[in-house]
Amino acid sequence: MTDFARESRLAEEACEFERAAETALLAYAEEVRSNVEKNGAGTSLASLARVFRLFSLAGARVRIEAAIATISLAAEEWKALAERLSTERPPFASALLFERAGDRKRASELFEAAHEPVRAARLCQDDAVRAARLLESHLEDRPSDADARLLLAQLLMTHGKWQAAVRALQLLPEADGSNTEVDATTRGIAEKKRTLLAHAYAALDLKGARAELLSNNASPTAPDGIDASLDASAAKDDRGTLLFERYEVVREVASTATARVLEAVDRKTNARVAVKIFAPNDSPTGRDAVLRFRREIELLRTLRHPHIVRALDAYDVGPTLVMPWMTGGTLGDLLERERMAPRRAFEIAKIVLDALGTTHRRGILHRDIKPANVLFDEIGAPTLADFGAAHFGDLSQTATAGLIGTLAYMSPEQRRGEPATIASDLYGVGALLFEMLTLERYDEGTKTRPSEVHRGLDERHDRAVLSLLDASREQRPENAEAATQLLSELSWPNVVDLSPRKKPEIEPIPTSQELRVVTRGGVQIDRFTEIPVQGIPLTDDALVRLKAYAQVDAPELQAVLRVDRERATIWVEAVDASRRAESLSSEALARLRRIVQQVHREGAAHGSLEESVVLASDGNAFRLLLPTRFAGTIEQDLAFFVNVRLPSES
């Protein structure tokens, strides 16, 4: 007769833990039979605990579950066994045993400790916050886990979070019922998705969306539990979606990585409003994104300033923020339409500084000053908006900014990942004022000065503007009031009187190449390829980066042509950079993202995307310029895609 207990001990000594566990399970079965034959007792928890301990050491989770299925114990015995193993690591076996004993709370806690967040969430759905946290954290790491996303949607719906449930469901894939190659699992997930979406659309009173969903269902019968009385004609309902039984949607006007902005009509007041709904796209954003959104809501509820956007209403669903509608558009829109007089530029900067002075006194940094966040009402008065990146706290301390904000208007210290201060917000105002005066975005290499653009300005104006843009935060004005005083001491003309613009300086190809390069109309042309060319000084950093770009096959990317080591010059395609992109269409943004990802795969970063995207007139075609500085990082590239603004839809 085989001595399974002895075999198990020998296997354990040899560190063959799974074989030791299997033979220990056989020894336990023999022990149970022997006890039954002798005195009717059939349980030996010490032996059974050793079985699960050995399986745990072997990491054999499947075998643990299989073993539990073959064992018959009373509920109190399961719990006693679980308690024996509760201090063991890993705690997976204990979690299964507590679940078998009916102790869902202990089982959930141990599943979380065993890195099984979905199982933990299934057992704690009465604790909605914890369950949602577990599922969201899991989906950040595994966004393609459809079962986890379905569970999250069901949890959100159970607790009335209908819009959040819709966003979760919309990230699930569709399955065409006519495609026989789609497996049954995928079709089952798609069917559950349609069922849950139909429930959510009904709860949100989205009749058109619900009718379209049901009419597009491959099955002639609506999903179980869904009222199919609505027909396809309901999808043509032109009354608009009604949010929160009050706001009738007119159109979507903007979409970012974390939010959608809708134009709507308030049925109670008949006023136009902007409804901003937290709606992250398919890129993981983390829990800090929704926390920033909620902080923005709380801030706008308490701030009172004539030039800071007001919160008219707010809802936990989403969450959602309702604000007054600004008919005048953004400062970015204004800069695209017209050249403004220096006096107008000064007045806008002064108002933004006044608004910042109020927030700074409350201990709040904005951290995302840019044209898209300065809005105008029907009479052209500016308003500071979008406090989603704001930091709350004691401003005697600094706030770590990381890459919050938009790179083109970020202070040098923020770009380096250093703490943000009041001076960082003042830099953003300086960048706005510089762009309003010159129609150019400022960086440390910019040579244009406001006095070179407007005849009514002189070196005093240049010094005042550039003092806000000083690379050293200590050299900028002390606070918003000091900056306002500095600008107010000067006279700003109220007419547009432009000076002749200087031609942009580009590096010529060395003249020793005259046999290959000819000048036509002031432009250097490579006679061999007929491509306009310009030169970039050959440095180690430039060579490493541009070699990576040369490996990327994308017509939108400014071409790298050749390396002239004799003349220490890299030849690149000359591109007309007269129009820089303020916004990109979703299609153009997707293409740009693919190009940058190819650059990353070649081991390089761009680092200057805000300054380097040249947009064609239709908003769809674009060229991506090579960077002129080679210190940018992949993190800066990723931040661009988080903060990039899509154009409003008509």
C-alpha positions in Angstrom: 0.0 0.0 0.0 1.4 3.4 -1.0 2.4 5.7 1.9 1.1 9.0 0.5 2.0 10.9 3.6 5.6 9.8 3.4 5.7 10.6 -0.4 4.3 14.1 0.3 6.9 14.8 2.9 9.7 13.7 0.6 8.3 15.8 -2.3 8.1 18.8 0.1 11.7 18.4 1.1 12.7 18.4 -2.6 10.7 21.6 -3.0 8.3 19.8 -5.4 5.3 21.5 -3.8 2.6 20.7 -6.3 3.4 17.0 -6.2 3.6 17.2 -2.4 0.2 18.8 -2.3 -1.3 16.2 -4.6 0.0 13.3 -2.5 -1.0 15.1 0.7 -4.6 15.3 -0.7 -4.5 11.6 -1.3 -3.2 11.0 2.2 -6.0 13.2 3.6 -8.6 11.1 1.7 -7.1 7.9 3.2 -7.2 9.5 6.6 -10.9 10.4 6.2 -11.8 6.9 5.1 -9.8 5.4 8.0 -11.5 7.7 10.6 -15.0 6.9 9.2 -14.3 3.2 9.4 -13.0 3.5 13.0 -15.4 6.0 14.7 -17.4 7.8 12.1 -15.3 11.0 12.1 -14.3 12.2 8.7 -12.5 15.6 9.2 -8.9 16.4 9.8 -8.4 20.1 9.4 -4.7 20.0 10.1 -4.0 17.7 7.2 -6.3 19.6 4.9 -4.7 22.9 5.8 -1.3 21.4 4.8 -2.8 20.5 1.4 -3.8 24.1 0.7 -0.6 25.5 2.1 1.5 23.3 -0.3 -0.7 24.2 -3.3 -0.2 27.9 -2.4 3.5 27.4 -2.3 3.3 25.9 -5.8 1.2 28.8 -7.0 -1.3 26.2 -8.3 -4.5 28.3 -8.0 -6.5 26.2 -10.4 -5.7 23.1 -8.3 -6.8 24.9 -5.1 -10.2 25.5 -6.6 -10.4 22.0 -8.0 -9.5 20.5 -4.6 -12.2 22.6 -2.8 -14.8 21.3 -5.2 -14.0 17.7 -4.2 -14.2 18.3 -0.4 -17.4 18.2 1.7 -17.3 20.2 4.9 -19.9 22.0 7.1 -19.9 25.8 6.9 -18.2 26.2 10.4 -15.5 23.7 9.2 -14.8 25.8 6.1 -14.5 28.9 8.2 -12.2 27.2 10.8 -10.0 25.9 7.9 -10.0 29.4 6.4 -8.9 30.9 9.8 -6.0 28.4 9.9 -4.7 29.7 6.6 -5.7 33.4 6.9 -2.1 34.5 7.9 -0.5 32.5 5.0 0.9 34.1 1.9 -0.4 34.2 -0.8 -3.9 34.5 0.7 -5.8 33.1 -2.3 -6.7 29.8 -0.7 -8.0 31.5 2.4 -10.2 33.8 0.3 -11.7 30.8 -1.5 -12.4 29.1 1.8 -14.0 32.1 3.4 -16.2 32.5 0.3 -17.2 28.8 0.7 -18.0 29.5 4.3 -20.3 32.4 3.3 -18.1 35.2 4.8 -18.1 37.5 1.8 -16.4 40.4 3.5 -13.4 38.4 4.6 -13.2 36.7 1.3 -13.3 40.0 -0.6 -10.5 41.5 1.5 -8.3 38.4 1.0 -9.0 38.3 -2.8 -7.9 41.9 -3.0 -4.7 41.0 -1.1 -4.2 38.1 -3.5 -4.4 40.4 -6.5 -7.8 39.2 -7.7 -9.7 42.5 -7.8 -12.6 41.3 -10.0 -13.4 38.5 -7.5 -13.0 40.9 -4.6 -15.4 43.4 -6.3 -18.1 40.7 -7.0 -18.2 39.9 -3.3 -18.5 43.5 -2.0 -21.0 45.1 -4.4 -22.9 46.4 -1.4 -19.9 48.6 -0.8 -20.2 50.4 -4.1 -17.2 52.8 -3.6 -14.8 50.0 -2.8 -16.1 47.7 -5.6 -15.8 50.5 -8.2 -12.3 51.3 -7.0 -11.2 47.7 -7.4 -12.7 47.4 -10.9 -11.4 50.8 -12.1 -7.9 50.0 -10.8 -8.0 46.6 -12.6 -9.2 48.1 -15.8 -6.4 50.7 -15.8 -4.0 47.7 -16.1 -6.2 45.5 -18.2 -8.6 47.8 -20.2 -9.6 44.9 -22.5 -11.2 42.8 -19.7 -14.8 42.8 -20.9 -16.2 40.9 -17.9 -14.7 43.4 -15.5 -16.1 46.3 -17.5 -19.6 44.7 -17.6 -19.5 44.2 -13.9 -18.5 47.8 -13.4 -21.4 49.0 -15.6 -23.8 46.8 -13.6 -22.5 48.2 -10.3 -22.8 51.8 -11.5 -26.4 51.2 -12.7 -27.4 49.5 -9.5 -26.4 52.8 -7.7 -28.0 55.1 -10.2 -24.7 56.2 -11.9 -26.3 55.9 -15.4 -24.0 58.2 -17.4 -20.9 56.6 -15.9 -22.3 53.2 -16.8 -22.9 54.3 -20.4 -19.3 55.4 -20.7 -18.0 52.1 -19.3 -20.2 50.1 -21.8 -19.2 52.2 -24.8 -15.6 51.0 -24.3 -16.7 47.4 -25.0 -16.4 46.1 -28.5 -19.3 45.5 -30.9 -20.0 42.2 -32.5 -21.7 41.8 -35.8 -24.2 39.0 -35.5 -23.8 38.2 -39.2 -20.1 37.4 -38.8 -19.8 33.7 -38.2 -16.1 34.0 -37.2 -16.9 36.0 -34.1 -16.8 33.6 -31.2 -19.8 33.0 -28.9 -18.1 34.7 -26.0 -17.7 38.0 -27.9 -21.3 37.8 -29.1 -22.5 37.2 -25.6 -20.6 40.2 -24.3 -22.0 42.4 -27.1 -25.5 41.2 -26.2 -25.1 42.0 -22.5 -23.7 45.4 -23.6 -26.8 46.1 -25.6 -29.1 45.0 -22.8 -27.5 47.2 -20.2 -27.2 50.2 -22.6 -30.9 50.0 -23.3 -31.7 50.1 -19.6 -29.3 53.1 -19.1 -30.7 55.0 -22.1 -34.2 54.5 -20.8 -33.1 55.8 -17.3 -31.5 58.9 -18.9 -34.5 59.5 -21.2 -32.3 59.1 -24.3 -35.2 57.8 -26.4 -33.5 58.3 -29.8 -30.3 56.5 -28.7 -32.4 53.7 -27.2 -34.5 53.3 -30.3 -31.5 53.3 -32.6 -29.8 50.7 -30.4 -32.8 48.3 -30.5 -33.4 48.9 -34.2 -29.7 48.0 -35.0 -29.9 44.8 -32.9 -29.3 41.8 -35.2 -32.0 39.9 -33.3 -35.6 40.8 -34.2 -36.4 40.6 -30.5 -35.2 43.2 -28.1 -32.8 42.0 -25.3 -34.5 40.4 -22.3 -36.1 42.9 -20.0 -36.2 45.7 -22.5 -39.4 47.4 -23.7 -39.3 47.2 -27.5 -42.3 49.5 -28.1 -40.1 52.3 -29.3 -39.6 52.1 -33.1 -36.9 53.5 -35.3 -38.8 56.7 -35.9 -38.0 57.7 -32.3 -34.4 58.1 -33.4 -35.5 61.1 -35.5 -36.9 62.9 -32.4 -35.5 66.5 -32.8 -36.4 67.7 -29.3 -32.9 67.0 -28.1 -31.6 64.9 -25.3 -32.9 66.0 -21.9 -30.3 65.8 -19.1 -31.3 65.8 -15.5 -34.9 66.6 -16.5 -33.8 70.2 -17.2 -31.1 70.7 -19.8 -32.0 70.1 -23.5 -28.8 69.4 -25.5 -28.3 71.5 -28.6 -24.9 70.1 -29.7 -21.5 68.9 -28.5 -19.0 71.7 -28.8 -15.8 70.2 -27.5 -14.2 67.0 -26.3 -11.0 66.4 -24.4 -9.3 63.4 -23.0 -11.4 63.6 -19.8 -14.6 65.6 -20.6 -17.3 66.6 -23.1 -18.7 70.1 -23.3 -22.3 70.4 -24.6 -24.3 73.5 -25.5 -27.8 73.1 -24.0 -30.9 75.1 -23.1 -32.1 75.3 -19.5 -35.8 74.6 -19.8 -36.5 76.4 -16.4 -34.9 79.7 -17.4 -34.7 79.4 -21.3 -31.0 80.4 -21.0 -28.2 78.8 -23.0 -25.7 76.9 -20.8 -22.6 74.9 -21.1 -22.8 71.3 -19.6 -19.4 69.8 -18.9 -19.5 66.1 -18.3 -16.6 64.0 -17.1 -16.1 61.5 -19.9 -12.6 59.9 -20.2 -11.7 58.5 -23.6 -10.2 55.0 -24.1 -6.9 56.2 -22.7 -6.5 55.4 -19.0 -6.6 58.6 -17.0 -6.5 57.4 -13.4 -8.5 58.3 -10.4 -6.8 61.7 -10.2 -8.7 62.9 -13.3 -12.1 62.6 -11.7 -10.7 64.1 -8.5 -9.5 67.1 -10.4 -13.0 67.4 -12.0 -14.7 67.3 -8.6 -12.3 69.8 -7.2 -13.1 72.2 -10.1 -16.8 71.9 -9.2 -16.2 72.7 -5.6 -14.0 75.6 -6.4 -16.4 77.2 -8.8 -19.2 76.8 -6.4 -17.4 79.0 -3.8 -15.5 81.5 -6.0 -17.2 84.9 -6.6 -15.5 87.0 -9.3 -17.0 88.8 -12.3 -14.3 87.3 -14.6 -14.2 83.8 -13.3 -16.7 81.3 -14.8 -19.6 80.5 -12.4 -21.0 77.1 -11.5 -24.8 77.3 -12.1 -25.4 73.7 -11.1 -23.6 70.4 -10.5 -24.5 66.8 -10.3 -22.7 63.7 -8.9 -23.7 61.7 -12.0 -20.8 62.0 -14.4 -19.8 64.2 -12.4 -21.4 67.1 -14.3 -20.9 70.8 -14.1 -23.3 73.4 -15.6 -22.0 76.9 -16.4 -23.2 80.0 -18.3 -22.8 79.8 -22.1 -20.1 82.1 -23.4 -21.3 83.3 -26.9 -18.0 85.0 -27.7 -15.9 81.8 -27.9 -12.3 81.5 -26.7 -9.2 83.7 -26.9 -7.8 81.1 -29.3 -10.8 81.7 -31.6 -10.3 85.4 -31.4 -6.6 85.2 -32.3 -7.5 83.1 -35.4 -10.0 85.8 -36.6 -8.3 89.1 -36.0 -5.2 91.0 -35.0 -6.0 93.0 -31.8 -4.7 96.4 -30.7 -2.2 96.4 -27.9 -4.7 98.1 -25.6 -7.1 95.2 -26.0 -4.4 92.7 -25.4 -3.4 94.6 -22.2 -7.0 94.7 -21.0 -7.5 91.0 -21.4 -4.2 90.2 -19.6 -5.1 92.7 -16.8 -8.5 91.0 -16.3 -6.9 87.5 -16.2 -4.4 88.8 -13.7 -7.2 90.2 -11.5 -9.0 86.8 -11.6 -5.8 85.0 -10.7 -5.2 87.5 -7.8 -8.5 86.3 -6.3 -7.7 82.6 -6.7 -4.2 83.1 -5.4 -5.5 84.8 -2.2 -7.7 81.8 -1.7 -4.7 79.5 -1.9 -5.4 78.2 -5.4 -3.1 77.9 -8.4 -4.8 77.6 -11.9 -1.8 75.9 -13.6 -3.4 75.8 -17.1 -3.5 79.4 -18.4 -3.9 79.2 -22.2 -6.1 80.8 -24.9 -8.7 78.0 -24.8 -9.4 78.8 -21.1 -10.1 82.5 -21.6 -13.8 82.8 -22.7 -15.8 85.8 -23.9 -19.4 86.7 -23.2 -21.8 88.4 -25.7 -20.3 91.9 -25.1 -16.7 90.6 -25.4 -15.8 90.6 -21.7 -13.2 87.9 -20.9 -13.7 85.2 -18.3 -11.2 82.7 -16.9 -12.4 79.1 -17.1 -11.3 75.5 -16.7 -9.9 75.0 -13.2 -9.6 71.3 -13.7 -5.8 71.5 -13.3 -6.0 73.8 -10.3 -4.1 73.0 -7.1 -5.6 73.7 -3.7 -3.5 74.4 -0.7 -1.3 76.9 1.2 0.6 78.9 -1.3 3.4 79.5 1.2 4.2 75.9 0.1 4.7 75.0 -3.6 2.6 72.6 -5.5 4.1 69.8 -7.5 2.7 70.3 -11.0 4.2 67.4 -13.0 2.8 67.7 -16.5 -0.5 69.2 -15.6 -1.3 72.0 -18.0 -0.6 72.7 -21.7 3.1 72.7 -22.6 3.1 75.8 -24.9 2.0 78.0 -22.0 3.8 76.2 -19.2 6.5 77.8 -17.2 10.0 76.3 -17.5 9.9 75.0 -14.0 6.6 73.1 -14.7 8.0 71.6 -17.9 10.9 70.3 -15.8 8.4 68.7 -13.4 9.4 71.1 -10.6 6.9 72.7 -8.2 4.4 75.2 -9.5 4.0 78.6 -7.7 2.2 81.9 -8.3 5.0 82.8 -10.6 4.0 79.8 -12.8 0.5 81.3 -13.4 2.1 84.7 -14.2 4.2 83.0 -16.8 1.0 81.7 -18.5 -0.4 85.3 -18.6 2.9 86.5 -20.1 2.6 83.8 -22.8 -1.0 84.9 -23.5 0.0 88.6 -23.8 3.0 87.8 -26.0 0.8 85.8 -28.4 -1.9 88.5 -28.5 0.7 91.1 -29.4 2.8 89.0 -31.9 0.5 86.1 -33.0 3.5 83.8 -32.1 3.8 81.4 -29.3 6.6 82.2 -27.0 9.5 79.9 -26.1 13.0 80.6 -24.8 14.4 80.7 -28.4 11.9 83.2 -29.7 13.6 86.3 -31.1 10.5 88.3 -32.1 9.7 91.2 -29.7 6.3 93.0 -29.4 7.9 96.3 -30.4 9.0 94.8 -33.7 5.4 94.0 -34.6 3.6 97.2 -33.4 4.9 100.7 -34.1 3.3 102.0 -30.9 5.3 99.8 -28.6 9.0 100.2 -27.6 11.6 98.4 -25.5 9.8 99.2 -22.2 6.8 97.1 -23.4 9.2 94.3 -24.4 10.8 94.4 -21.0 7.5 94.3 -19.2 6.1 91.4 -21.2 9.4 89.4 -21.0 9.6 90.0 -17.3 6.5 87.7 -17.0 8.3 85.2 -19.2 11.6 85.2 -17.4 13.2 81.7 -17.2 13.8 82.3 -13.5 10.6 82.4 -11.4 12.4 84.7 -8.9 12.8 87.4 -11.6 9.1 87.5 -12.4 6.7 89.9 -10.6 6.0 88.9 -7.0 2.3 88.4 -7.5 -0.7 89.2 -9.8 -1.1 92.7 -8.4 2.6 93.5 -9.0 2.3 92.2 -12.6 -0.8 94.4 -13.1 1.0 97.4 -11.8 4.0 96.8 -14.0 1.8 96.6 -17.2 -0.4 99.5 -16.1 2.5 101.9 -15.9 2.8 101.8 -19.7 0.6 103.3 -22.4 -0.8 100.7 -24.7 -2.0 102.0 -28.2 -5.6 101.4 -29.1 -5.0 101.0 -32.8 -3.4 98.2 -34.8 -0.3 99.8 -36.4 2.0 97.0 -37.6 5.7 97.3 -38.3 7.2 95.4 -41.2 7.7 91.8 -40.0 11.1 90.3 -40.0 11.6 87.2 -42.1 12.1 84.1 -40.0 15.7 83.0 -39.7 16.5 79.6 -41.0 19.9 77.9 -41.3 21.2 77.9 -44.9 22.8 74.9 -46.4 26.6 75.6 -46.6 27.6 77.3 -49.8 30.1 74.7 -50.6 27.2 72.6 -51.7 26.3 75.0 -54.5 26.6 72.3 -57.2 23.7 70.5 -55.5 21.7 73.3 -53.9 20.3 76.3 -55.8 18.3 79.3 -54.6 15.0 79.9 -56.3 12.8 82.7 -55.1 14.7 83.0 -51.9 14.3 79.3 -51.1 17.1 76.7 -51.2 16.3 73.7 -53.5 18.1 70.4 -53.6 18.6 70.0 -57.4 18.8 66.2 -57.1 15.4 65.8 -55.5 13.7 69.2 -56.1 12.9 69.4 -52.4 13.1 72.7 -50.5 15.9 72.3 -47.9 17.2 74.0 -44.8 20.0 73.0 -42.4 20.1 72.0 -38.7 23.4 72.2 -36.9 24.9 68.8 -36.4 25.1 67.9 -32.7 25.1 64.6 -31.0 21.6 65.2 -29.6 20.3 66.3 -33.0 21.8 63.3 -34.8 20.3 60.8 -32.3 16.8 62.3 -32.6 16.8 62.9 -36.3 18.0 59.4 -37.1 15.0 58.1 -35.3 12.7 60.4 -37.3 14.3 59.3 -40.5 13.1 55.7 -39.7 9.5 56.8 -39.6 7.6 56.5 -42.9 4.9 59.2 -42.6 4.3 61.9 -45.3 3.0 64.3 -42.6 6.5 64.3 -40.8 9.0 66.8 -42.0 11.6 64.8 -43.8 15.2 64.2 -42.7 17.3 64.2 -46.0 21.0 63.7 -45.3 23.9 64.3 -42.9 26.7 66.5 -44.1 29.5 65.7 -41.5 32.0 67.9 -43.4 29.9 71.0 -42.8 28.4 69.8 -39.5 24.9 70.2 -40.9 21.8 68.0 -41.2 19.7 68.6 -44.2 15.9 68.6 -43.7 12.9 69.4 -45.7 12.0 73.1 -45.5 8.3 73.5 -44.5 6.1 76.6 -44.5 5.4 77.1 -40.8 3.3 80.2 -41.1 0.2 78.6 -39.6 0.4 76.6 -36.4 -2.5 74.5 -35.2 -4.7 75.8 -32.4 -6.8 72.7 -32.7 -6.9 69.4 -34.6 -9.7 67.3 -35.9 -10.2 63.9 -34.3 -9.0 62.2 -37.5 -5.9 64.4 -37.7 -5.2 63.8 -34.0 -5.4 60.1 -34.5 -2.9 60.2 -37.3 -0.6 62.5 -35.3 -0.7 60.0 -32.4 0.3 57.1 -34.7 3.3 59.1 -36.0 4.5 60.0 -32.6 4.1 56.4 -31.4 6.4 55.3 -34.3 8.9 57.9 -33.2 8.8 56.5 -29.6 9.3 53.0 -30.9 12.5 54.2 -32.6 13.7 55.3 -29.2 13.2 59.1 -29.4 10.7 61.7 -28.3 9.5 64.8 -30.0 8.9 67.1 -27.0 7.7 70.2 -28.9 4.3 69.0 -30.3 2.5 72.2 -29.2 4.8 74.4 -31.3 5.5 72.0 -34.1 2.1 71.0 -35.7 1.4 72.9 -38.9 -2.3 72.8 -39.8 -3.8 73.0 -43.3 -6.9 75.1 -43.9 -9.4 72.2 -43.7 -8.3 71.2 -40.2 -7.5 67.7 -41.3 -4.3 67.8 -43.3 -1.2 68.8 -41.3 2.6 68.6 -41.2 4.6 67.8 -38.1 7.8 69.9 -37.9 10.9 68.5 -36.4 11.8 70.0 -33.1 14.5 72.7 -33.1 15.4 71.8 -29.5 16.3 68.2 -28.5 15.5 68.1 -24.8 11.9 67.0 -25.0 10.6 63.8 -23.3 8.1 61.1 -24.1 6.1 62.3 -21.0 5.8 65.7 -22.7 4.5 64.0 -25.8 1.9 62.1 -23.8 0.9 65.3 -22.0 0.1 66.9 -25.4 -2.4 64.2 -26.2 -4.1 64.6 -22.8 -4.5 68.4 -23.2 -5.0 68.8 -26.9 -8.2 70.7 -27.8 -10.5 69.3 -30.6 -12.4 71.9 -32.7 -16.0 72.7 -31.9 -18.5 70.8 -34.1 -21.1 72.8 -36.0 
